[in-house]
Amino acid sequence: MNRRQIFLHGNNDILRTSSALWICALFALMCLLGFSRITRADMGPKPNIRIDVENPPSDDYYIALLSRDGSGENGSDWAGKVMEKEYSSASEEEQYILDFLFAYRQDGYTYVLSSLGSNLRHSNERHSYMFYHTVPSDFKIILFSADGSIVISDAVVRSHFHSRCTLDAATGDLTEGPSSPSSYLFSAVGCLLLTLLIEMVLMAIFGLSVKKNFLRFLVTNLITQVFLNVTMLLFDHMKITGMFFIFMWILMEILIIIIEAISYMDHLKDKKDVVRSGTNIAYAITANVISALAEIPVLVIASWIS
């Protein structure tokens, strides 16, 4: 290789690395702008409550959330608009139940209002019900049977970000238990497979050899995914909610980006066996940001799995 070829080859390497860094910078800017919109729209990870009903009534029934967290402040303008919206979309039978709920005051508990829709649930074949977004930390379940009987459960203080409770409709006992193992398994395996697929595609886009880098790529992702899932499992068993949960999730993803950038920086090779540290760092950042955003739907689906 003469001097001219060496010069041109070196310039091509610089241009390729610079292009990857520019792509990474532009993508990071888009993610920051998108995240700011997500934050304003209040669409980050949210706590939820799943209620499984045992010994349900033989006929149709309704269940609803009661709380003394302040979610049922019926005197505010916001609450008035929510109540009006609930009435407008309710059947005649549901309107009678809503009359009872909006008037309910006992031991400081009131009906939990939500801007995302009604917190009154009609019975289904699975006898399993999800409550999202404005879920309280201290709550009861009220059950209305078709025969006119009413069951009000014991109070539960939510101790999980994704809370799963069992209501015995015959006795009113409400107990909170750990999330289903199948939910954790689906979340862990689903996120791992999705991450591997996305990051392998991006590896090829960045001009890196999937075949030559596969072992380091696989081991690094196994380590970081185990770290992420163990941490998420700990969060699920702690009362971590709201913006603090989002902050901790982002912090974990940043740590994973740092770990993978260090692992890839001086080791990933392109198809010509050349190691470009700048390209490898840009790849680690871009791949992890995209895969982290893509995992959100998997986590939502996992919360539904029994």
Buried (B, 14 or more C-beta within 10 A) or exposed (E): EEEEEEEEEEEEBEEBBEBBBEBBEEBBEEBEEEBEEBEEEEEBBBBBBBBBBEEBBEEEBBBBBBBBBEBBEBEEEEBEEBBEBBBEEBEEEBEEBBEEBBEBEEEEBBBBBBEEEBBBBBBEEEBBBBBBBBBBBBBBBBBBBEEEEEBBBEBBEBEBBBBBBBBBBEEBEBEBEEBBEEBBEBBBBBBBEBBBEBBBEBBEEBBBBEEBBEEBBEEBBEBBBEBBBEBBBEBBEEEBBEEEBBEBBEEBBBBBBEBBBEBBBEBBBBEEEEBBBBBBBBBBBBBBBBBBBBBBEBBBEBBEBE
